[in-house]
Amino acid sequence: MTNQSIPLIKQFVALIKIKPFDSSLEFVEELADIMISDLDLKVVKKMCHIFNLAGITLVYILAQSHLVIHTYPENSVAHSDLVICANHNKKEFEKSLRHALYERGVYSIEVKTVKF
């Protein structure tokens, strides 16, 4: 086997508790758009699914990989998963989340880095 370099892959996962919870598509798109702008990411494609009873899944295919946001309005929770081939860190990701949620009633944000 030849010696191959490992690509730069970073994954950040956040669980966000918000009260009062805004379950609108506009809220989720605004959250994603601010994060994308703050981290200087490029959107290739955007897809969305709105569930019948509650919740939204918003997916952005990025030139650098992808961003997914799921909402669980019944639990006042949003879940964000960012996978990027760019040199950003956990603090930058969390800062972009806090910026996007600055005027919202954020109860807590828990961010984790997935190690490869």
Secondary structure, DSSP 8 states (H G I E B T S, - for coil): ---------EEEEEEEEESS----HHHHHHHHHHHHHHTT--EEEEEEEE-SSS-EEEEEEETTEEEEEEEEGGGTEEEEEEEESS---HHHHHHHHHHHTTTS-EEEEEEEEE--
